[in-house]
Amino acid sequence: MPRVTRPRARAAATAALILLGLLVGLAGAEAALRVMLARRQSRRGSLGVGDPVLHHRWRPNGRKRIAGAEYQTNAYGLRGGPVALPKPPGVFRILMLGDSYTEGYRLPFEASVTRQAEAMLNAGACRGRFQVVNGGVATYSPILEYLLLQHVGVGLQPDLVVLNFDMGDVHDDFIRTRVASLDGQGLPLAVTPNPVVEGALVMLPWRKPATLALLDPLEERAAHSAVFQALHTLSTEHDAFGKPRLSAERLAALGLIGNIQHDPMAFTRDEESPSVRAAFALTARYLAATRDLARAHGAAFALVAYPYPHQVSATESPRARPKLGLEPRLYASERPFQRLEQLGRERGFPVINLLALFRERERTDAPLFWKNDNHHTPRGARLLAEGVVAGLRARRLLPACR
């Protein structure tokens, strides 16, 4: 066996040291990025903070200006003023759960759906009879709304729990379930934030020739690295926050239209994909559990299904659509609302379907949504409040006023 010359041995040792240095450097960079992402979830001075059970929440007793609107939270970390406990005699308290639409993103608190609904309910002889508590938190979906009701909401002694269902909730539930701790019935015990795993789940694959498809498993594994995600973010197909830049063309090119993991509006597509059906089963489980939890604490439960701009007309919120991978047209399918109504019949809870109301009133009250943002304008929030109040009255979920 030939002896390895000293120069060759020295070169091999140098190469090994360089490789070791690279590995140590990558490990250090990975650890540093993970710490940075974790700190971003709960940074000081932010009104929104990470939470080991609720994933994220509003900081209690906080105040901050967000998207031009003044936000103030109460002792329970909910947008709005104090909630008296025990509940004052004669007050019928409604807890309204939801995401940024319920929270009132871009709107002063007085223009939010909860405040407008409360004002409508307390008109005339009902003055002071009703209180509507704003339980909306940005990007919440039924898996988190169930946990919020469990850990915060039932303690507020609501008489009625109203869950405002967002058309992106099925996608959000799919992602959050992947980082959730579940019990034996598949219900969440906690949804602890995991930015790296969540980032890997929503990361769009790089475009590559079909001949390189065999690299897909390797890319999926690498996606769980914070360093890889940082490099991926440098691509022109991601924004400054690392979120994929969606477009109908890009989703189509990648074959991802209708894929619930990468298409946030898959539930609203004209056709329902197998992945949407599987994900909707998760959402249905969380909705039924929320109903059961509300009833176990003496509260009635109702689900409100409201539309997104692209389900209302071809012209509402034109500049926001590309961010959701949508084409500039009307998505006329009523299937998502029918699915929710069917679920309500099967699980025994009322569903207030507001699609027809929004389509009818868009002709006279537009814009109901911002041009560059798919959230409600003050008119849209008022219409949502009108629909919720009318729906609750029609289903006799509200007490009469003396």
N, C-alpha and C positions, 0 to 999 in steps of 0.2 A: 504493500500500500504506500503510494508516494507521500512524502512528507509535505505538509503545507508550509510554504515559505513564509518567513516572518512578515514581509510586506502584504501578502495575501491575508494572513491572519489579522494583521493590523487593520486592513481595509474592511474585513468582515466585522471586526469589533466596532469600527467607526459606523458602519451601516446599521449595526444593531443598536448602537447608542442613538443614532438619528431617528430610527424607527421608534425606539422607546420614548424619545423626547416628543415625537409627534403624537404618540398615543397618550402620553401624560398631558400634553397640551390640549388635545381634543377632550380628554376626560375633564380637565379643568374648565375648559370652555363650556362643556355640557353642564357641569355642575353650576357654574356661574349663571348661565342662561336660565336654568331651572329656578334658581333662587330669585332672579330678577322677575321672572314670570309670576312666581308665587307672591312676591312683594307687590307687584302691580295689582293683584287681586284685592289687597287690603292696605293700600297706601294711605298715609295720613293726609287729612285735608279733603279726602274724597267723600262724597255723600254715599256712594255705592261701595260696599266693602264685601270681601269674600266671607263665606260662612261655612263651617265644616258640616253642617246639616242641611241648610237651605241653599247651598251653592253660592248665592250672593243675596244681598239684602240692602235696604237703606239703613244707614247709621241712625240710631235713635237720637231724638232731640237735635237734629242737625238742620243746617240752612245752607243753601248754595244756589247759585244761578245756573241753570242747565238749559241749553238751547234757547236762551232768551227769556226763559220763564223762571220765576222765583220758586224754589222748592223749600218747603219746611216740613220736617217730620216730627211725629209725636214720640212719646216714650216707648211705643211699640214698634218703632221703625217703619211706620206707615205714613204716606203723604197726607198731610192735613193736621187739624188741630187735635186737642186732647179728646180722649174717649173715656167718659166717666164710668167708674166701676165702684160699687155695683151699678148696674144699669138703672137709670132713674125710672120710677113708676110711670106707667102709661106710655113709655117710649117703645116704639116698634123699631128694632135695630136691624138693618140690612148690611151684611158684609159682602162687598162686591170684589170678587177675585178676578185677576186678569194680568195682562202684561202692560206694555207702554201705552196701549190704547186706553186702558182703564186708568192707569196712572195719570194720563193727560200730558203726554210728551209734547213739548213746544207750546203748551197752553198754560195760562195762569190758572191757579187752582179753581177759581170761581167758574171757569169755562169747562172744567173737566166733567166727564159724564156723571160722576158720583154727585158732585155739587148741583149740577143741573137737574138730575133726577130727584134729588132731595127737595129742591125748590118746587118742582112740579108736584111732588107728593104732598108737600105741606101747604099747598095753595088752598084758599078758602077756609072751610071749617076744620081742615086737618092741621092747621098751624101748630107746629111743635110736636106733632104726633110721630113723625118719622125721622130717623137718622140713618144716613147712608155712609158707611165707613169705606174709605178708599183702600182696598187691599191690592192695588195694582203695582207690580214691580217689573221694570223693563226686562224683556226676554223670558219672563216666566211662562210656564206651560203646565198642563195638569199634574205632572209628576211633582213639580215644586209647589203648585197651589195646594195640593193635598198636604204636603209637609207644612206649609205656612198655616193652613187651617188647623192642623194638629198641634203645632207648637205655639201659635200666636192666636189664631182666629177664634177657636172655641172658648178661649179665656175671655173674649170680649162679649160673651153672652148674646150672640146674634139670634134673632128670631127667624131669619131667612138668609140663606147663603146663595148668592147669584154668581155663577162662574161665566165670565165673558170669554167665549171660545175664539181663539185667533186661528186663522187658516194656516199659519206656520207652526202651530202647536204640535202637529204630528211629527214633523221633522225635528223639532226641539226635544220632544219626548224620546225619539229614537236615539239622539246623541246623548242625552242626559242619562238614559238607562244604562248606557255603556260604562258610566263612571259611578253608578249608584250602588249602594249596599241594599240588597233586597231581602225580605223575609221569606218564609216558606210559601206564602201565597203570592209572591212576586210583587209585593208592595214595598215602596221605598222606606228604608229606615233612615237613610241619609244620602245626600248627593254632594259629596265632597269635591270641590273644584280641582280639576287636574288639567291645567292648560295644555300640557304636552300631548296627552292622550286625546283631548277634545280637538286640538289643532290637527292632529293626525287624521282624525275621523272626517273632518270637513275639507282637508287639503285636496285640491283637485290634482289628478295625476298630470305629469308632464306629457306634452304631446310628443309622440315618437312613432316611427314607422311600425307597421304591423309585424315586421320581421323581428322587432325588438320587444314584442309582447312578453317574451319569456322573462324579461327583467321586471315585470310587474310585481311578483312576490318580493323581490329584493327591495323595490321602491317602497312597498307597503311596510316592510320592516324598518327601513331607514326613516320613514316618516315619523316614527316614534322617538326620534332624536331631536332635541331642541336645536342642535347645531344644523342638522339637515333642514329643519323648518326655517331657520334663519337664512340659510342659503337659498331656500325655495322662495322666501319672501322677496329676495333681491330681484326675482324675475319680474318683468314688466307686467305680468298677469296677476300681480298682487298689489294691494294698496299699502300705504305706509304702516298700517296696523297688522299686516300679515294676513288679512282676510282675502280670499280669492275674489278676483274681479269677475263677476258673473256676466254672462250675456247669453241670449238664446243661441247665437251662432256657436259660441264656445261649448255650451252644454251639448249641442247637437253634434259638433265635431268629435267630442269625447264619448258620445253615445250615452249621456247621463240624463237626458230629459226623462222625467218620471222616476228617477232613482232617488229615493227618499233620503239617502245619506248625503247627496251633494246638491240636490235640487230642492231648495226650501219651500217652493210652491208646488211641489209634486202633487199634494193633496188636491189642488185646485185645477189640475190638468183635465182636459176633456175625457181622457181615458185613465182608468185606475190601474196602476202597475202592481205586480205581485209584491214588490217591496213596500208599497203604500198600504196594501191590505195587511201585511204582517205588522207594520208599524202602528197602524190604526188599532190593532188589537191591544197594543200596549196602552195607547191613549184611552181606549174604552175601559180598560181595567182601572186606570187611575181615576177616571170620571166616576165610575160606579163606586169606587172606594171613597171618594169625596162626598158623594151623596150619602153613603152609609155613615160616614163620620159625622156629617151635619145632623142627620136624623138621630144618631145615638146621643147627641147633646141637645135634643129638643128643637132643632131648627129644620125648617123646610129647605128644599133645594130646587134650583132651576138653572137650566143651561141656556145661554144666549148665543146664538150663532149669527155673527155679523160678517158682511163681505169685505173683501179687499177691493181697491180701486179697479183692478182689471176685471173684476166680476160684476162691476156696476155699469161701466161704460167703456168705450174705446178711447175716450179722451181724458179721463180722470188721471191725475198724477203721472203725466207723460215722462218726466225726467227721472222718476224713481224706478220705473219698470226694468230698465237694463240691469240695475243692481240686484234684481231678483231673478234674472235670466228669463224675462218675459218679452214676448213680442208685442208691438203696439196695436192691439186689437182687443175686442171684447171676448172674454172667456165665458161663454154663455151657459156652460154646464151647471145644472142644479144638483148634480150628484153629491157633492160634499155635504150640502144641507140636508138632502134626503137621507144620507148615511147617518147623520147626527139625529135626525128625527126618528129614524128606525131604531137607533140605539136607545133613545129615550123611551120608546114604546116597549122595547125588550127589557130594559132595566128599571122601568117604572118611575121616570122623572120627566117633568115638562121641558120641552125645548121651544124656545122663542126664536123663530126663524125670521130674520130681518132683511133677507135678500130682496123680496118684492118691494118693501118699503123704501129701501135705498135706491133701487132702480127707478121707482116712480118719482121720488122726490128729487133725484138728480136732474131731472128735466127742468125743474123750477128753482132749485136751491143750490145748484153747483156754484163754486167748487165745494165738494164735501171733503176733499183731501188736498193736501198741499201739492203744488206742481212738482217739486223736487224731493218729495218725501211722501211715503204712502200712509202717513198718519192723518188723523182727522183735523180739519180746520174747526174753528168754533161752531160753525154750522153743522159740520159732520158729527161733532160730539153731542150737540143738542139733539140731532136726529136720533142718534144712538140712545140718548136718554129717553126721548119720546117713545121709541120702540120698546125699550125695557119696561117703562112704566105701563104702557098700554098692554103689553104682554102679561105682566104680573096681574094687572086688574082683570084681564080676560080669563085668566086661569084661577082667579079668586084666591090668590096667594097673599093678599093684603087685607088687613082688618078694616072695617068701616069706621068712619069718623063720626063723632057725635056732634 
